[in-house]
Amino acid sequence: MAEVKTQPVVAQRFEDIDDVQIPGAFEYYRSGDRYPAGMIYSCPCGCGARGALRFRPVEPAHPSWEWNGNLDKPVLHPSVHHVGHWHGWLGGPNGEQPGVWKSC
């Protein structure tokens, strides 16, 4: 599948996104005593694909993202690349749109 470009999509937080079919929906997850340790998200394009993003620091080193600490309007850096499908930012490339998925 080719990468999809979308209009900006508002990221909506849920306690559990298993039954949610909303593009850009997300939930936080726990790892050990860390909460949130990262997020599980629905692809902003609306295809229903899911991905997981770990927040820094991560031991041992894995791909991970800096998070602004805002539970409802998150900003992540670097960009999110759902390989071969969607590439963009949560919060915009400079953090100017907290809580919004924005295609590159």
MMTF fields as JSON, N, C-alpha, C and O atoms, coordinates in Angstrom:
{
  "mmtfVersion": "1.0.0",
  "mmtfProducer": "UNKNOWN",
  "numBonds": 415,
  "numAtoms": 416,
  "numGroups": 104,
  "numChains": 1,
  "numModels": 1,
  "chainsPerModel": [1],
  "groupsPerChain": [104],
  "chainIdList": ["A"],
  "bondAtomList": [4, 2, 8, 6, 12, 10, 16, 14, 20, 18, 24, 22, 28, 26, 32, 30, 36, 34, 40, 38, 44, 42, 48, 46, 52, 50, 56, 54, 60, 58, 64, 62, 68, 66, 72, 70, 76, 74, 80, 78, 84, 82, 88, 86, 92, 90, 96, 94, 100, 98, 104, 102, 108, 106, 112, 110, 116, 114, 120, 118, 124, 122, 128, 126, 132, 130, 136, 134, 140, 138, 144, 142, 148, 146, 152, 150, 156, 154, 160, 158, 164, 162, 168, 166, 172, 170, 176, 174, 180, 178, 184, 182, 188, 186, 192, 190, 196, 194, 200, 198, 204, 202, 208, 206, 212, 210, 216, 214, 220, 218, 224, 222, 228, 226, 232, 230, 236, 234, 240, 238, 244, 242, 248, 246, 252, 250, 256, 254, 260, 258, 264, 262, 268, 266, 272, 270, 276, 274, 280, 278, 284, 282, 288, 286, 292, 290, 296, 294, 300, 298, 304, 302, 308, 306, 312, 310, 316, 314, 320, 318, 324, 322, 328, 326, 332, 330, 336, 334, 340, 338, 344, 342, 348, 346, 352, 350, 356, 354, 360, 358, 364, 362, 368, 366, 372, 370, 376, 374, 380, 378, 384, 382, 388, 386, 392, 390, 396, 394, 400, 398, 404, 402, 408, 406, 412, 410],
  "bondOrderList": [1, 1, 1, 1, 1, 1, 1, 1, 1, 1, 1, 1, 1, 1, 1, 1, 1, 1, 1, 1, 1, 1, 1, 1, 1, 1, 1, 1, 1, 1, 1, 1, 1, 1, 1, 1, 1, 1, 1, 1, 1, 1, 1, 1, 1, 1, 1, 1, 1, 1, 1, 1, 1, 1, 1, 1, 1, 1, 1, 1, 1, 1, 1, 1, 1, 1, 1, 1, 1, 1, 1, 1, 1, 1, 1, 1, 1, 1, 1, 1, 1, 1, 1, 1, 1, 1, 1, 1, 1, 1, 1, 1, 1, 1, 1, 1, 1, 1, 1, 1, 1, 1, 1],
  "groupList": [{"groupName": "MET", "atomNameList": ["N", "CA", "C", "O"], "elementList": ["N", "C", "C", "O"], "formalChargeList": [0, 0, 0, 0], "bondAtomList": [1, 0, 2, 1, 3, 2], "bondOrderList": [1, 1, 2], "singleLetterCode": "M", "chemCompType": "L-PEPTIDE LINKING"}, {"groupName": "ALA", "atomNameList": ["N", "CA", "C", "O"], "elementList": ["N", "C", "C", "O"], "formalChargeList": [0, 0, 0, 0], "bondAtomList": [1, 0, 2, 1, 3, 2], "bondOrderList": [1, 1, 2], "singleLetterCode": "A", "chemCompType": "L-PEPTIDE LINKING"}, {"groupName": "GLU", "atomNameList": ["N", "CA", "C", "O"], "elementList": ["N", "C", "C", "O"], "formalChargeList": [0, 0, 0, 0], "bondAtomList": [1, 0, 2, 1, 3, 2], "bondOrderList": [1, 1, 2], "singleLetterCode": "E", "chemCompType": "L-PEPTIDE LINKING"}, {"groupName": "VAL", "atomNameList": ["N", "CA", "C", "O"], "elementList": ["N", "C", "C", "O"], "formalChargeList": [0, 0, 0, 0], "bondAtomList": [1, 0, 2, 1, 3, 2], "bondOrderList": [1, 1, 2], "singleLetterCode": "V", "chemCompType": "L-PEPTIDE LINKING"}, {"groupName": "LYS", "atomNameList": ["N", "CA", "C", "O"], "elementList": ["N", "C", "C", "O"], "formalChargeList": [0, 0, 0, 0], "bondAtomList": [1, 0, 2, 1, 3, 2], "bondOrderList": [1, 1, 2], "singleLetterCode": "K", "chemCompType": "L-PEPTIDE LINKING"}, {"groupName": "THR", "atomNameList": ["N", "CA", "C", "O"], "elementList": ["N", "C", "C", "O"], "formalChargeList": [0, 0, 0, 0], "bondAtomList": [1, 0, 2, 1, 3, 2], "bondOrderList": [1, 1, 2], "singleLetterCode": "T", "chemCompType": "L-PEPTIDE LINKING"}, {"groupName": "GLN", "atomNameList": ["N", "CA", "C", "O"], "elementList": ["N", "C", "C", "O"], "formalChargeList": [0, 0, 0, 0], "bondAtomList": [1, 0, 2, 1, 3, 2], "bondOrderList": [1, 1, 2], "singleLetterCode": "Q", "chemCompType": "L-PEPTIDE LINKING"}, {"groupName": "PRO", "atomNameList": ["N", "CA", "C", "O"], "elementList": ["N", "C", "C", "O"], "formalChargeList": [0, 0, 0, 0], "bondAtomList": [1, 0, 2, 1, 3, 2], "bondOrderList": [1, 1, 2], "singleLetterCode": "P", "chemCompType": "L-PEPTIDE LINKING"}, {"groupName": "ARG", "atomNameList": ["N", "CA", "C", "O"], "elementList": ["N", "C", "C", "O"], "formalChargeList": [0, 0, 0, 0], "bondAtomList": [1, 0, 2, 1, 3, 2], "bondOrderList": [1, 1, 2], "singleLetterCode": "R", "chemCompType": "L-PEPTIDE LINKING"}, {"groupName": "PHE", "atomNameList": ["N", "CA", "C", "O"], "elementList": ["N", "C", "C", "O"], "formalChargeList": [0, 0, 0, 0], "bondAtomList": [1, 0, 2, 1, 3, 2], "bondOrderList": [1, 1, 2], "singleLetterCode": "F", "chemCompType": "L-PEPTIDE LINKING"}, {"groupName": "ASP", "atomNameList": ["N", "CA", "C", "O"], "elementList": ["N", "C", "C", "O"], "formalChargeList": [0, 0, 0, 0], "bondAtomList": [1, 0, 2, 1, 3, 2], "bondOrderList": [1, 1, 2], "singleLetterCode": "D", "chemCompType": "L-PEPTIDE LINKING"}, {"groupName": "ILE", "atomNameList": ["N", "CA", "C", "O"], "elementList": ["N", "C", "C", "O"], "formalChargeList": [0, 0, 0, 0], "bondAtomList": [1, 0, 2, 1, 3, 2], "bondOrderList": [1, 1, 2], "singleLetterCode": "I", "chemCompType": "L-PEPTIDE LINKING"}, {"groupName": "GLY", "atomNameList": ["N", "CA", "C", "O"], "elementList": ["N", "C", "C", "O"], "formalChargeList": [0, 0, 0, 0], "bondAtomList": [1, 0, 2, 1, 3, 2], "bondOrderList": [1, 1, 2], "singleLetterCode": "G", "chemCompType": "PEPTIDE LINKING"}, {"groupName": "TYR", "atomNameList": ["N", "CA", "C", "O"], "elementList": ["N", "C", "C", "O"], "formalChargeList": [0, 0, 0, 0], "bondAtomList": [1, 0, 2, 1, 3, 2], "bondOrderList": [1, 1, 2], "singleLetterCode": "Y", "chemCompType": "L-PEPTIDE LINKING"}, {"groupName": "SER", "atomNameList": ["N", "CA", "C", "O"], "elementList": ["N", "C", "C", "O"], "formalChargeList": [0, 0, 0, 0], "bondAtomList": [1, 0, 2, 1, 3, 2], "bondOrderList": [1, 1, 2], "singleLetterCode": "S", "chemCompType": "L-PEPTIDE LINKING"}, {"groupName": "CYS", "atomNameList": ["N", "CA", "C", "O"], "elementList": ["N", "C", "C", "O"], "formalChargeList": [0, 0, 0, 0], "bondAtomList": [1, 0, 2, 1, 3, 2], "bondOrderList": [1, 1, 2], "singleLetterCode": "C", "chemCompType": "L-PEPTIDE LINKING"}, {"groupName": "LEU", "atomNameList": ["N", "CA", "C", "O"], "elementList": ["N", "C", "C", "O"], "formalChargeList": [0, 0, 0, 0], "bondAtomList": [1, 0, 2, 1, 3, 2], "bondOrderList": [1, 1, 2], "singleLetterCode": "L", "chemCompType": "L-PEPTIDE LINKING"}, {"groupName": "HIS", "atomNameList": ["N", "CA", "C", "O"], "elementList": ["N", "C", "C", "O"], "formalChargeList": [0, 0, 0, 0], "bondAtomList": [1, 0, 2, 1, 3, 2], "bondOrderList": [1, 1, 2], "singleLetterCode": "H", "chemCompType": "L-PEPTIDE LINKING"}, {"groupName": "TRP", "atomNameList": ["N", "CA", "C", "O"], "elementList": ["N", "C", "C", "O"], "formalChargeList": [0, 0, 0, 0], "bondAtomList": [1, 0, 2, 1, 3, 2], "bondOrderList": [1, 1, 2], "singleLetterCode": "W", "chemCompType": "L-PEPTIDE LINKING"}, {"groupName": "ASN", "atomNameList": ["N", "CA", "C", "O"], "elementList": ["N", "C", "C", "O"], "formalChargeList": [0, 0, 0, 0], "bondAtomList": [1, 0, 2, 1, 3, 2], "bondOrderList": [1, 1, 2], "singleLetterCode": "N", "chemCompType": "L-PEPTIDE LINKING"}],
  "groupTypeList": [0, 1, 2, 3, 4, 5, 6, 7, 3, 3, 1, 6, 8, 9, 2, 10, 11, 10, 10, 3, 6, 11, 7, 12, 1, 9, 2, 13, 13, 8, 14, 12, 10, 8, 13, 7, 1, 12, 0, 11, 13, 14, 15, 7, 15, 12, 15, 12, 1, 8, 12, 1, 16, 8, 9, 8, 7, 3, 2, 7, 1, 17, 7, 14, 18, 2, 18, 19, 12, 19, 16, 10, 4, 7, 3, 16, 17, 7, 14, 3, 17, 17, 3, 12, 17, 18, 17, 12, 18, 16, 12, 12, 7, 19, 12, 2, 6, 7, 12, 3, 18, 4, 14, 15],
  "groupIdList": [1, 2, 3, 4, 5, 6, 7, 8, 9, 10, 11, 12, 13, 14, 15, 16, 17, 18, 19, 20, 21, 22, 23, 24, 25, 26, 27, 28, 29, 30, 31, 32, 33, 34, 35, 36, 37, 38, 39, 40, 41, 42, 43, 44, 45, 46, 47, 48, 49, 50, 51, 52, 53, 54, 55, 56, 57, 58, 59, 60, 61, 62, 63, 64, 65, 66, 67, 68, 69, 70, 71, 72, 73, 74, 75, 76, 77, 78, 79, 80, 81, 82, 83, 84, 85, 86, 87, 88, 89, 90, 91, 92, 93, 94, 95, 96, 97, 98, 99, 100, 101, 102, 103, 104],
  "secStructList": [7, 7, 7, 5, 7, 7, 7, 7, 3, 3, 7, 7, 5, 7, 1, 7, 7, 6, 6, 7, 7, 7, 6, 6, 7, 3, 3, 3, 3, 3, 3, 6, 6, 3, 3, 3, 3, 3, 3, 3, 3, 3, 7, 6, 6, 1, 1, 7, 7, 3, 3, 3, 3, 3, 5, 1, 1, 7, 1, 1, 7, 7, 1, 7, 5, 3, 3, 7, 1, 7, 1, 1, 1, 7, 7, 3, 3, 1, 7, 3, 3, 3, 6, 6, 6, 3, 3, 3, 3, 3, 1, 7, 6, 6, 1, 7, 1, 6, 6, 3, 3, 3, 3, 7],
  "xCoordList": [0.849, 0.0, 0.89, 1.894, 0.534, 1.295, 0.963, -0.104, 1.9, 1.65, 0.479, 0.338, -0.353, -1.568, -1.335, -0.781, -1.751, -1.736, -3.153, -4.118, -3.277, -4.595, -4.66, -3.634, -5.864, -6.07, -5.716, -5.674, -5.461, -5.199, -6.35, -7.522, -5.989, -6.95, -6.773, -5.664, -7.853, -7.786, -7.564, -8.287, -6.564, -6.287, -7.275, -7.357, -8.025, -9.018, -8.592, -8.311, -8.549, -8.11, -9.276, -10.377, -9.0, -9.956, -9.246, -8.025, -10.004, -9.426, -9.061, -8.092, -9.84, -9.619, -10.093, -11.272, -9.185, -9.572, -9.905, -10.076, -10.0, -10.264, -11.505, -11.495, -12.557, -13.801, -14.053, -15.148, -13.053, -13.195, -12.681, -11.565, -13.471, -13.079, -12.963, -13.526, -12.237, -12.081, -10.635, -9.719, -10.408, -9.041, -8.361, -8.94, -7.132, -6.364, -6.672, -6.082, -7.598, -7.897, -6.649, -5.828, -6.518, -5.376, -5.731, -6.689, -4.934, -5.0, -3.569, -2.653, -3.385, -2.078, -1.971, -2.978, -0.734, -0.538, 0.511, 1.324, 0.462, 1.382, 2.429, 2.143, 3.643, 4.701, 5.369, 6.073, 5.15, 5.658, 5.008, 3.782, 5.835, 5.285, 5.202, 4.857, 5.509, 5.444, 4.083, 3.627, 3.447, 2.204, 2.185, 2.35, 1.989, 1.959, 3.373, 4.275, 3.535, 4.816, 4.825, 5.875, 3.637, 3.504, 2.041, 1.164, 1.786, 0.404, 0.197, 1.113, -1.025, -1.487, -2.43, -3.295, -2.269, -3.055, -3.672, -3.176, -4.759, -5.378, -4.844, -4.774, -4.473, -3.907, -4.807, -6.018, -4.225, -5.005, -5.71, -6.617, -5.316, -5.954, -7.325, -8.105, -7.631, -8.933, -8.968, -10.045, -7.826, -7.784, -8.036, -8.358, -7.892, -8.099, -6.837, -6.879, -5.703, -4.443, -4.068, -4.38, -3.396, -2.968, -1.448, -0.786, -0.918, 0.511, 0.75, -0.147, 1.957, 2.333, 3.576, 4.496, 3.591, 4.699, 5.171, 4.396, 6.449, 7.021, 7.494, 8.025, 7.297, 7.798, 9.174, 9.449, 10.037, 11.371, 11.283, 10.365, 12.192, 13.299, 12.824, 11.863, 13.512, 13.195, 14.465, 15.53, 14.358, 15.487, 15.108, 14.008, 15.896, 17.026, 16.541, 15.343, 17.479, 17.14, 16.298, 16.678, 15.165, 14.248, 13.811, 14.024, 13.207, 12.612, 11.645, 10.825, 11.751, 10.925, 10.725, 11.399, 9.781, 9.384, 9.42, 9.108, 9.81, 9.673, 8.204, 7.567, 7.668, 6.256, 6.172, 6.955, 5.242, 5.135, 4.495, 4.466, 3.983, 3.39, 1.922, 1.318, 1.334, -0.075, -0.926, -0.842, -1.744, -2.543, -3.607, -3.919, -4.164, -5.265, -4.851, -5.529, -3.756, -3.27, -1.777, -0.928, -1.479, -0.076, 0.658, 0.075, 1.961, 2.896, 4.011, 4.55, 4.361, 5.445, 6.504, 6.203, 7.749, 8.879, 9.787, 10.014, 10.315, 10.213, 8.862, 7.928, 8.788, 7.556, 7.226, 8.083, 5.989, 5.496, 5.427, 4.769, 6.118, 6.128, 5.529, 6.207, 4.279, 3.626, 4.099, 3.459, 5.22, 6.007, 5.146, 4.348, 5.345, 4.649, 3.196, 2.465, 2.764, 1.346, 1.083, 0.536, 1.458, 1.19, 2.423, 3.058, 2.758, 3.904, 3.492, 2.986, 3.708, 3.345, 3.71, 4.472, 3.16, 3.475, 2.236, 1.126, 2.418, 1.361, 1.737, 2.645, 1.034, 1.331, 1.983, 2.265, 2.229, 2.89, 4.398, 4.89, 5.153, 6.611, 7.296, 8.399, 6.665, 7.257, 6.419, 6.619, 5.485, 4.633, 3.563, 2.968, 3.308, 2.376, 0.905, 0.026, 0.622, -0.763, -0.934, -1.144, -0.85, -0.98, -2.273, -3.338, -2.158, -3.334, -3.878, -5.029, -3.08, -3.53, -2.501, -1.311, -2.974, -2.136, -2.04, -3.061, -0.829, -0.624, 0.34, 1.472, -0.113, 0.736, 1.967, 1.939, 3.06, 4.279, 4.058, 4.96],
  "yCoordList": [-1.179, 0.0, 1.236, 1.28, 2.214, 3.465, 4.324, 4.193, 5.206, 6.109, 7.021, 7.529, 7.217, 8.012, 9.373, 9.466, 10.418, 11.778, 12.083, 11.787, 12.674, 13.011, 14.489, 15.153, 14.984, 16.279, 16.094, 14.956, 17.161, 17.002, 16.247, 16.474, 15.347, 14.503, 14.729, 14.606, 15.056, 15.25, 13.901, 12.941, 13.83, 12.626, 12.573, 13.511, 11.476, 11.325, 10.222, 9.099, 10.554, 9.618, 8.761, 9.255, 7.454, 6.492, 5.626, 5.474, 5.062, 4.122, 2.811, 2.156, 2.423, 1.172, 1.375, 1.641, 1.251, 1.494, 0.211, 0.248, -0.923, -2.186, -2.142, -2.697, -1.506, -1.465, -0.112, 0.144, 0.749, 2.098, 2.108, 1.659, 2.608, 2.688, 4.15, 4.555, 4.933, 6.357, 6.622, 6.309, 7.19, 7.518, 8.411, 9.396, 8.058, 8.866, 8.62, 9.265, 7.687, 7.353, 6.756, 6.132, 6.954, 6.373, 6.048, 6.58, 5.16, 4.863, 4.769, 4.434, 5.064, 4.906, 3.506, 2.888, 3.004, 1.698, 1.784, 2.707, 0.791, 0.658, -0.398, -1.372, -0.186, -1.187, -1.225, -0.289, -2.299, -2.369, -1.288, -1.201, -0.458, 0.627, 1.95, 2.973, 1.947, 3.18, 3.346, 2.482, 4.462, 4.831, 6.332, 7.071, 6.79, 5.97, 5.659, 6.493, 4.451, 4.053, 4.257, 4.21, 4.486, 4.693, 4.732, 4.81, 4.677, 4.708, 3.711, 3.39, 3.238, 2.445, 3.357, 3.999, 3.418, 4.357, 3.67, 2.652, 4.248, 3.843, 4.765, 5.98, 4.196, 4.986, 6.182, 6.024, 7.363, 8.563, 8.536, 9.336, 7.634, 7.608, 6.956, 7.124, 6.212, 5.571, 4.121, 3.526, 3.53, 2.144, 1.135, -0.021, 1.559, 0.663, -0.003, -0.696, 0.187, -0.394, 0.231, 1.392, -0.548, -0.081, -0.111, -0.875, 0.723, 0.748, 1.105, 1.605, 0.849, 1.176, 2.057, 1.829, 3.052, 4.007, 4.076, 4.418, 3.748, 3.808, 5.217, 5.905, 5.644, 6.94, 6.764, 5.747, 7.764, 7.752, 8.066, 8.774, 7.573, 6.672, 5.224, 4.835, 4.44, 3.028, 2.235, 2.586, 1.169, 0.282, -1.119, -1.546, -1.855, -1.368, -0.488, -0.376, 0.118, 1.082, 0.42, -0.606, 1.028, 0.632, 1.908, 2.996, 1.805, 3.018, 3.624, 2.917, 4.927, 5.578, 7.042, 7.584, 7.676, 9.047, 9.91, 9.46, 11.168, 12.18, 12.563, 12.74, 12.69, 13.013, 14.268, 14.429, 15.159, 16.431, 16.311, 17.294, 15.144, 14.94, 15.311, 15.135, 15.817, 16.205, 14.988, 14.489, 14.515, 13.311, 13.489, 12.539, 14.685, 14.903, 15.501, 15.286, 16.246, 16.868, 16.561, 17.442, 15.29, 14.895, 15.462, 15.739, 15.618, 15.957, 14.927, 14.686, 14.317, 13.338, 13.783, 14.384, 13.476, 13.682, 12.487, 12.021, 11.967, 12.431, 12.049, 11.661, 12.17, 11.84, 10.352, 9.544, 10.021, 8.645, 8.117, 8.702, 7.0, 6.422, 5.027, 4.072, 4.911, 3.614, 3.116, 3.376, 2.401, 2.119, 1.63, 0.701, 2.302, 1.946, 2.366, 2.011, 3.134, 3.465, 4.938, 5.65, 5.404, 6.795, 7.331, 6.622, 8.582, 9.217, 10.624, 11.384, 10.963, 12.299, 12.531, 11.772, 13.582, 14.039, 14.006, 14.234, 13.725, 13.966, 15.263, 15.3, 16.318, 17.644, 18.574, 19.727, 18.098, 18.933, 18.872, 18.494, 19.233, 19.102, 19.953, 19.624, 21.027, 21.886, 21.917, 22.781, 20.986, 20.938, 22.007, 22.263, 22.643, 23.769, 23.349, 24.201, 22.058, 21.578, 20.411, 19.282, 20.651, 19.554, 18.772, 19.351, 17.45, 16.602, 16.46, 16.059, 16.779, 16.668, 15.868, 16.182, 14.826, 14.062, 14.851, 15.258, 15.07, 15.87, 15.138, 14.84, 14.85, 14.17, 15.005, 16.234, 14.302, 14.988, 15.559, 16.178],
  "zCoordList": [0.0, 0.0, 0.0, 0.711, -0.774, -0.835, 0.381, 0.981, 0.731, 1.857, 1.548, 0.436, 2.551, 2.433, 3.065, 4.161, 2.387, 2.955, 3.416, 2.712, 4.596, 5.133, 5.488, 5.643, 5.61, 6.239, 7.715, 8.181, 8.463, 9.896, 10.579, 10.279, 11.498, 12.207, 13.706, 14.226, 14.396, 15.844, 16.517, 16.249, 17.391, 18.17, 19.332, 20.126, 19.431, 20.493, 21.446, 21.03, 22.726, 23.752, 24.24, 24.483, 24.377, 24.911, 25.935, 25.89, 26.852, 27.821, 27.138, 27.522, 26.119, 25.403, 23.961, 23.726, 23.008, 21.611, 20.852, 19.633, 21.55, 20.859, 19.977, 18.878, 20.426, 19.656, 19.01, 18.508, 19.018, 18.468, 17.032, 16.771, 16.118, 14.707, 14.284, 13.266, 15.063, 14.79, 14.377, 15.138, 13.196, 12.783, 13.823, 14.28, 14.188, 15.126, 16.584, 17.45, 16.889, 18.285, 18.931, 18.259, 20.242, 20.939, 22.377, 22.938, 22.959, 24.384, 24.897, 24.147, 26.168, 26.797, 27.366, 27.712, 27.463, 28.08, 29.175, 29.223, 30.05, 31.179, 30.835, 30.139, 31.333, 31.247, 32.614, 32.993, 33.347, 34.715, 35.553, 35.625, 36.191, 37.015, 36.259, 36.85, 34.977, 34.168, 33.513, 32.764, 33.806, 33.12, 32.943, 33.913, 31.737, 30.531, 30.045, 30.119, 29.553, 28.983, 27.475, 26.835, 26.916, 25.486, 25.107, 25.967, 23.815, 23.341, 22.215, 21.457, 22.131, 21.001, 20.23, 20.824, 18.912, 18.113, 16.903, 16.421, 16.429, 15.163, 14.08, 14.27, 12.958, 11.873, 11.547, 11.394, 11.441, 11.136, 9.778, 9.55, 8.87, 7.548, 7.572, 6.635, 8.633, 8.732, 8.3, 8.256, 7.977, 7.511, 8.628, 8.353, 9.889, 11.021, 11.531, 12.548, 10.846, 11.32, 12.659, 12.922, 13.501, 14.82, 14.902, 14.2, 15.759, 16.017, 17.471, 18.149, 17.95, 19.328, 19.303, 18.518, 20.16, 20.251, 21.698, 22.591, 21.933, 23.281, 23.583, 22.712, 24.827, 25.263, 25.895, 26.532, 25.713, 26.314, 27.792, 28.207, 28.594, 28.268, 28.196, 28.861, 27.38, 27.212, 27.46, 26.951, 28.238, 28.5, 28.069, 28.418, 27.361, 26.584, 25.436, 25.176, 24.774, 23.717, 22.619, 22.056, 22.338, 21.265, 20.572, 21.106, 19.397, 18.823, 19.842, 20.428, 20.044, 21.059, 20.704, 19.828, 21.405, 21.107, 22.35, 23.453, 22.149, 23.195, 23.244, 22.206, 24.448, 24.648, 25.496, 26.432, 25.189, 25.91, 27.289, 28.03, 27.655, 28.974, 29.072, 30.13, 28.004, 28.018, 27.643, 26.521, 28.589, 28.356, 27.278, 26.56, 27.157, 26.22, 24.882, 23.877, 24.853, 23.608, 23.452, 23.587, 23.163, 23.091, 21.875, 20.827, 22.07, 20.995, 21.085, 22.165, 19.956, 19.905, 18.914, 17.883, 19.246, 18.331, 18.448, 19.564, 17.375, 15.996, 15.38, 16.081, 14.061, 13.345, 13.506, 13.865, 13.236, 13.302, 11.872, 11.011, 11.635, 10.291, 10.356, 10.734, 9.995, 9.852, 8.483, 7.465, 8.472, 7.272, 6.111, 6.237, 4.97, 3.747, 3.715, 2.791, 4.735, 4.796, 5.105, 4.263, 6.282, 6.691, 7.399, 8.179, 7.125, 7.77, 8.16, 7.335, 9.41, 9.866, 11.313, 11.911, 11.861, 13.211, 14.08, 13.598, 15.35, 16.318, 17.007, 17.838, 16.656, 17.2, 16.202, 16.527, 14.995, 13.99, 14.135, 15.199, 13.096, 13.114, 14.178, 14.612, 14.597, 15.627, 16.896, 17.75, 17.028, 18.21, 18.242, 19.29, 17.089, 17.034, 17.02, 17.152, 16.864, 16.835, 17.804, 17.361, 19.114, 20.077, 19.86, 19.644, 19.922, 19.798, 18.398, 18.226, 17.384, 15.993, 15.195, 15.21, 14.497, 13.581, 12.28, 11.725, 11.793, 10.585, 9.653, 10.034, 8.43, 7.442, 7.12, 7.178, 6.777, 6.33, 4.949, 4.385]
}
